[in-house]
Amino acid sequence: MGLSEDESKTSVQQTLLGAINLLFESGLSPEKVMDLIPVKPISEHQTPITEIYQTKLLGLFEKIKP
């Protein structure tokens, strides 16, 4: 959504490196690292958020996309 291919690749790469570093260099057990990830904190709102994303944001993005 609005990132170039290079920006997207860099973003994914940095996210993966951060996750790897957290898992192997934080001193936390794998279980404690997993506990850092919230489990669906907004799951009850997932359907309306998805509908808004699909109907509004993607339509708006198509209008402003160069």
C-alpha positions, -999 to +999 in steps of 0.1 A: +000+000+000+020+029-013+055+014-009+078+008-038+091-027-044+124-018-029+108-002+002+086-033+006+116-057+004+135-036+029+106-035+053+101-073+052+138-078+055+141-055+086+111-071+102+125-106+097+159-096+111+143-080+141+123-111+148+154-133+144+174-111+167+147-111+193+144-148+192+181-156+193+197-127+211+172-114+236+180-141+262+143-149+263+130-184+259+110-192+227+079-193+248+085-159+263+092-145+228+059-159+216+041-144+246+052-109+233+029-113+203-007-103+212-032-129+201-057-113+179-062-082+201-088-068+177-103-101+165-138-091+174-135-062+150-118-081+122-148-084+098-157-046+098-121-036+095-116-060+065-148-046+049-136-010+054-102-018+040-117-035+010-144-010+002-129+024+012-091+022+014-085+002-017-109+024-037-091+055-024-057+041-031-068+034-067-077+071-071-044+084-058-021+058-072+003+074-097 
